[in-house]
Amino acid sequence: MKDLVFMFKNQKNSDIDILKTLIKQWKKLYKDAGEVKICGSYNNIEISFLKEKLKKEIEKYNIEIINFKIPEYHKAIKLNIQMIEMWKILKKEYVFCSNDIFPIKLINDEHLNKEHLIRYKDYTKIDPKGWWEISHFKTLKYFNEKYNTDNKIVYNGHSFYTIDEEFMKFFLSDENFITMDRNFVKTQFLLMNGDDVYMPDLIGTTFKNNKLVWDKKKEKIYRGINVSLPYHPSSKKILKKFTK
């Protein structure tokens, strides 16, 4: 069994509603789901708010809320610190549950640590714009130069990832990784070790750049959903269909 670790930071009622859906879907549809942990950097008021709003879920799933006092860093660094601290606490493989990605059909371990979409076939031919591309390209270039790899494909990310001992040893062996997105690093680590990371259409996306991109023709293929703009009427309609 793998514990489900939710790195949750927002405190609005709407964010809590999404978190409830995330927890329900993971516990219902991932057959190897263990205990549920929610972790973040909270003050006493936020802790009380979480416990109040999640009272039923906490009782039903025996959820543990873990609080870290983390200085103000960039989001990626804060998440990396939480990832490391949770590893120290659990000392076993766990699922790193994102705040907008969850199963909509039964999944098992073969669906974890897979990329579902190729964004660019060759990053060297693209002029990166924005944080996401710059960060991803930086990670690819770093791996290619330091670890003598030759990976040019840029995957879309936003999938189901786990944290295990082998990866944590690697992550902690290089101080530069703390500034990089853990999921980018994980994918490059897997590729470096010869693993197959690509499972096309594993996860469907609702909106991209405020444009609806959900493909109804692939609904029977998708096993997960990446929900951006969760309160848009179109997103609500899609979610209602898969989260009854």
Secondary structure, DSSP 8 states (H G I E B T S, - for coil): -EEEEEE----SHHHHHHHHHHHHHHHHHBTTEEEEEEEE---HHHHHHHHHHTHHHHHHHT-EEEE----S--HHHHHHHHHHHHHHHH-S-EEEE-SSEEESS-B-GGGTT-B--EEES-GGGS---HHHHHHHHHHHHHHHHHS------EE---S-EEE-HHHHHHHHT-GGGGGS-HHHHHHHHHHHTT---B-TTSEEESEETTEE---GGGTTT--EEE-SSTTSHHHHHHHHHH--
